[in-house]
Amino acid sequence: MGFYLSPGVYTKETDLSDLIPNIATTSAALVGYSPKGDASQIRLITNPNQFIEEYGEPVVGEYFHYSALAYLENGNKLYCLRVHKTALFGGCNIIKASGIGVNAAFLAGVSAADFEDVSSEDVLFQVFGKDQGVWDDKIGIRVTNIDETNYEFDIEVYYQDDDGTYQKKEVWTVSRKTKLDGFGKQEYLESKINDYSAYIRVADNTAEADTVLPGPQAITLALGGGSDGSAITSAELVLGWDEFTNPDDVDVRILINGGETEVPVQTKMKTVAEARKDCIAILDIPYDELTSVASMVTWRTDTQNFNSSYCALYAPWVKIYDKYSDTVIEVPPSGYVSSQIAYSDYVADPWYAPAGFNRGMLNIIGLSNIFTAGERDSLYEGQLNPLQTFRGRGHVIWGQKTQQTRPSALDRVNVRRLLIILEKSIAASLDYFAFEPNNDVTRFRVRATIEEYLETISARGAFQTELGDSGYRVVCDTTNNTPAIIDSNELHVDVYIKPSRAAEFIELNVVITKTGVSFEELIATGAMLQ
């Protein structure tokens, strides 16, 4: 308490309502190639329409799009990062009204959407595509409604449809002066357009006085110079996944492979998941290895050769109807598996197995391979989760092993995800106990907070429980906080759990008896198990 210097009534509050916070359980991350979309930062996408608006419609062979749209069927929090290799911005120069040149498209694209010193050509400002790519060259602009009194003008934005006709998409009333409009909104062209337009960015030539205006552009002027660059390699994808290394920067629980099955890419995803310890990587097998089960198992054990509970591998690829090309195509399964994980969390909890007929049904029209029971045995033994078609019953995820080779509770996806959610949630709560006194009061509050949380999730089936056994125990007292530990400025909290196990192998035993035999006597003597 404080030191009071004069008489009076002093109020204070003591907040003992410590809670374990809820965390997102199915937020996902995806890195891949797209000819369109923001390549400068990770973008949060929450629905399919938003994805299409940002990254464009999918094209056969671009698995980034199909994986994202598959996940978004059930998930609603997808962090996307577009990668490219030397893609360029297309653009055009807009000349000042008194200039001697003419407005013209770039002959060659640029690597950054920044104004270049071309004052000798009387360029007043430049217009670029919002993102790098050939798609920039389908953008057209007009400069209209020049207001010499208020120093304002309009930039009209057009985009070519499939027939090559320009359709008006946006109109921006802007100024080269830093000033507000009648609604208190900034009119300066860079502030108003950049990061707000779905099509363009602008770069002002600040060497010109802010009272200088452009001349009118009555005919649609197409941007030029946009380039998709070279084909991406594993190197660009690895650098992309590096952006997800820091769990304090982007909060995700699922890493979606998206068909990028090169071992360096999957190794980076594994490294990211293991370093963060709060997500699991859902991986695809290469399409070329689908020729046989032996080939799949050999690739998994010899080529990929992972041993991690933070990864899960699925096969084969899935067949879908692609409305964008009006064809049936085969795509990697990671987006669809991740979607079912989101669905499983919606109808149950993260510690329920995202597999089987209740939570593992796939919204597809077929699979590239249909396995026999023996083939599924071989795949599962090699920590490779089969997707299976059951005639008349649908297409289903029929396995939930992680890629941990050592038999333990963590060789199952539902247990790994339980530990991810439990550890992430408790750790977030313990942040508020940092720098508190390491005494009985603090340790009691820690125990009470964690036990309340574990009791809640235990009631929802998170642990193996028996009569008189809750399936968990929290230790935070002098037994694990000795004087030496306290003197080291450490607070130790030990949480013991018995994770819920999924019934993957069901044995049906039918016993035929003689007429008049007592079932109770047979059961009591164990005859049913003979």
DABELRA-V211139 format. One line per field, one symbol per residue. psi: psi as a letter, one per 40 degrees, with the letter a starting at -180 (. if undefined). Layout:
psi->???
//
This chain:
psi->iihheiiihhiiihhefhihiiiheehiihhahheiiheeihhhheidddddddeiiihhegeddddddddeddifghhihhiihfiihiaihhiideieaihiiidiiidigihigfdeefhdiihiidiiidddeehiiihifhhedefiiihhhihhaeeehhhhdihhhiieigiiaeeeihehdddddhediediiihigeeiieehiiiigdihhiiieiheaihiadddddddddeedheedhhiehhhdfegehddddddddddddddfeihhhiiiideeediddddddddddddfigheeihhiiaiihihhedefihihiiedddddddddddddebideihgiiedeehhgieiidihiidddddddddffhhihihhheeahihfifiifhdhhideeidddddddddddddddddedeeheihgadddddddddddddddddddeefdihiiheheeiihhgaedegiddddeefihhhhhhigihiigdhhhhhhhhiiheihddddddeedde.
//
